[in-house]
Amino acid sequence: MGKTTSESDTRANFIDPKLKDSAWEPMHIIREYYFTDGRKLLGNKRGKRLFLDYLLKFKNVNLAIIEAKRLDDHPTKGLQQALEYADKLQINFVYATNGERIYEFDRRSGKGEYVKEFPTPQNLYDRLFGNQNQLKEQLRNIPFLLTGNFGPRYYQEIAVNKVMDNIAEEKKRILLTLATGTGKTFISFQIVHKLLQAKWNLDGNDRRPRVLFLADRNVLADQAINTFNPYEKDVVKIDGEEIRQRNGVVPTNAYIFFAIYQAIAEREDIGGYYKEYPSDFFDLIVIDECHRGSANEEGSWRAILDHFRPAVHLGLTATPKRDDNIDTYKYFGKPVYEYSLKEGIQDGFLTPYKVKRVTTNIDEYIHTSDSSILQGEIKKDRYELKDFNRSITINQRIELVANTILSLIGEMDKTIVFCANQDHALDLRDAINKHKTISDPKYCVRVTSDEGKHGRELLEEFQDNDRDIPVILTSSKMLTTGVDARNVRNIVLTTPIASMVEFKQIIGRGTRLFEGKDFFTIIDFVGATNLFYDEAWDGEPEDIDSGGDSTTMKTRPPKKPKVEDPEEPYEKKEKLIISLSSGRKIKVTDIDTRYIDENGKPLTAREFLEKLIGELPKIYRDEAHLRKIWSNPDTRASLLKSLGDLGFDNEQLNELRNMIATPACDIFDVLSHISFSSDLITRKQRVEFVKGDPKFFEVYKNLEARDFLFFVLQHYENYGIEELQRDKLGDLVKLKLGTSKDAKAAFGDMKTLLGAYYKLQENIYRAN
């Protein structure tokens, strides 16, 4: 019987009855529990999603997973994979069974053994938690507050539960480290919801807790307030306007308080509003982007936190900071849970990326007498990238950067340009608007702190996915953290980046998911992406002290120059402004496209695409074979159909082209480049090659015939291979020649016309 029993039959006839015998009710069992979305692939497709055969829950806790095999399989055949999933989901009990024998593995002891039956839910719960305190169980039992049809992602559930357990254990300093774009505000909302429902507070009275959500930017606080909409009546923002409306009295009649620390901290002219509250007023303080200074003993953050010392302090960050003056770990302790950028991309909750490293022939400046000094004076023999737009501005280089940005991005692709400071953001904005092709005055705008309310309005318009404009934002420091703009397709780096913390935050601006966004592009003019090769990239900061991975250490670039961090507003100093001599030709010397995997490792185009779409099918033997197939409309159509049958449809091929090259390239060149490392050329270059060979056209004596062939070439250049299909010939004849009678007059007969159409395509793809 076992030989013919499928895995689904085994589950239904053997495993399910055993679970029922052990008091597992349907409400406790989730079958085929998918917990990742699958890595983002090209053409809006997804990689393999991870799932469990069975997830066992009890009292709102994920207790165990079961890996099921067919009756005739060895019971522990899938155990290793199940253990990896259990590690990811932080579940301690793993069962492997073929319906007859049951193997139990306890990850806490690292040991396993065969058992006669599944334990009951209560038995397993007691084994896991023992005599835990009542509050811990109460907090776990409160369900998430969800709107819409979606549930929490697995790591969000783990993060919330970890914080609940630490609060129940009376820990006062708690840190969560989660990659940008993974929903830190959603997690903090669920934490606050559970505490409000449980009426948890520090003094043990019958009241709901008072929570302060502390951020360092209005845009972050306002985004968080929106997330807390279900508790709208219980929310208040502490700022000058609110306090003025209350005749100078700070608000106290709420449960959830939002503030940016600048609004409540001490200033030269007034005392800090935070001192108006008793030190034990708040039960919980949530510090968003806490790496930015909450642990700095000299900073305003620290004064506020010290005042509210009795409260539980929960830090949220994408990147803990460890240096001489800000040590997030020293203040909060090790994170109670971490979810990295690497995991987010692998699980399909964040978007993959590639890097275009741009170098120019003016990536350093040595002054000569033929260049004009428009302002300031020469103070150095040699100016480097780190000096550009800080101590020296070269007008022509700004123009070159602006033009290059426009050439490398899709015309309407949302793009954030990170600049050296606010003046540089103005210079680049103006240069982009000078060379753009879109007439809208808000195509490219600056968003920095100087713009105030108007800048925030422009940012909101940029974040609105239903609006096309603005397309490009130039900024300096304001947009490095927390700004949720999901449809960002390009991150442009035009100034060196001072730290790994800031680098991770900037890269995080592009990782958010959006429909039809398969990847985003980092365009780097300053070598900032060398930080991908640093051992601290997506790793623990303390790994640096312990030496890290020796293989990683070998590829580490020279030490990065220290760059001052002119947080807005910055002190404006007279800057050296140079205009190069009119005879000096400046240009981009190289654009090196680097495909970066989730570990920051640079990959070849083929390696990267194998991660995204799997290996390209072996439908063609070599470049000559591909060229021969592609040159003929009939065999090309068959090839495209074969690719489509294997999952490489038109949409995916076009996305592939956009990633590897530009829409101006032929799909043929993209396939040839991936498969055989051939050079990429554009359709325009192919057309120019054909036009430069008069022998082909001289065969056709009638000028109308030649004009028609030139017309076909132009159509191909403008619109691509779709215009070269066999069934397009009739439409092209109507557009240029008129009727079939006119076509015969031009070519002599239809057979000659068809031959010319096919021969033209051979010439197009003969171009190298």
Secondary structure, 3 states (H helix, E strand, C coil): CHHHCCHHHHHHHHHHHHHHHCCCCHHHEEEEEECCCCCECHHHCECCCCEEEEEEEECCEEEEEEEECCCCCCCCCCHHHHHHHHHHHCCCEEEEECCCCEEEEECCCCEEEEECCCCCHHHHHHHHHCCCCHHHHHHHHCCCCCCCCCCCCHHHHHHHHHHHHHHHCCCCEEEEEECCCCCHHHHHHHHHHHHHHHCCCCCCCCCCCCEEEEECCHHHHHHHHHHCHHHHHHEEECCHHHHHHCCCCCCCCCCEEEEEHHHHCCCCCCCCHHHHCCCCCCCEEEECCHHHCCCCCCCHHHHHHHHCCCCEEEEEECCCCECCCCEHHHHHCCCCEEECHHHHHHHCCCCCEEEEEEEECCCCECCCCCCEEEECCCCCCCECHHHECCCEEEHHHHHHHHHHHHHHCCCCCEEEEECCCHHHHHHHHHHHHHHCCCCCCCCEEECCHHHHHHHHHHHHHHHCCCCCCCCEEEECCCCCCCCCCCCEEEEEECCCCCCHHHHHHHHCCCCCCCCCCCCEEEEECCCHHHHHHCCCCCCCHHHHCCCCCHHHHHCCCCCCCCCCCCCCCCCCCCCEEEECCCCCCCCEEEEEEEEECCCCCEECHHHHHHHHHCCCCCCCCCHHHHHHHHHCHHHHHHHHHHHHHCCCCHHHHHHHHHHHCCCCECHHHHHHHHHHCCCCCEHHHHHHHHHCCHHHHHCCCCHHHHHHHHHHHHHHHHHCHHHHCHHHHHHHHHHHCCCHHHHHHHHCCHHHHHHHHHHHHHHHHHCC
